Amino acid sequence: MSNENKSASRRKFEDEIVLKAWNDPEFKKRLLASPKEVIQEELRKVKSELMIPDDFQVFVHEEMPKTFHMTLPVKPAEGEDDWLANVAGGYLA
């Protein structure tokens, strides 16, 4: 899977999480309180053996109407894929 496809798969997964949070207040509350646990649960729905490595941290921030949050990702080394694409093994397409 190309890096472009992996990025699209990650974006699709993130979009699904956002939509679920917008439509399910209890899910949103859990996501904000325990993001790694909730994201892990959602990954396992895609493929049961998907795991977030223990040494990864997961943060979820909620924007407010008059705020802007931006995440500057780590620039991957040449040939290195992002963690979510690796964890998902391409199954988030």
Secondary structure in CASP SS format (residue, H / E / C, confidence):
PFRMAT SS
TARGET T0000
AUTHOR 0000-0000-0000
METHOD secondary structure of the structure
MODEL  1
M C 1.00
S C 1.00
N H 1.00
E H 1.00
N H 1.00
K H 1.00
S H 1.00
A H 1.00
S H 1.00
R H 1.00
R H 1.00
K H 1.00
F H 1.00
E H 1.00
D H 1.00
E H 1.00
I H 1.00
V H 1.00
L H 1.00
K H 1.00
A H 1.00
W H 1.00
N H 1.00
D C 1.00
P H 1.00
E H 1.00
F H 1.00
K H 1.00
K H 1.00
R H 1.00
L H 1.00
L H 1.00
A H 1.00
S C 1.00
P H 1.00
K H 1.00
E H 1.00
V H 1.00
I H 1.00
Q H 1.00
E H 1.00
E H 1.00
L H 1.00
R H 1.00
K H 1.00
V H 1.00
K C 1.00
S C 1.00
E C 1.00
L C 1.00
M C 1.00
I C 1.00
P C 1.00
D C 1.00
D C 1.00
F C 1.00
Q C 1.00
V C 1.00
F C 1.00
V C 1.00
H C 1.00
E C 1.00
E C 1.00
M C 1.00
P C 1.00
K C 1.00
T C 1.00
F C 1.00
H C 1.00
M C 1.00
T C 1.00
L C 1.00
P C 1.00
V C 1.00
K C 1.00
P C 1.00
A C 1.00
E C 1.00
G C 1.00
E C 1.00
D C 1.00
D C 1.00
W H 1.00
L H 1.00
A H 1.00
N H 1.00
V H 1.00
A H 1.00
G C 1.00
G C 1.00
Y C 1.00
L C 1.00
A C 1.00
END
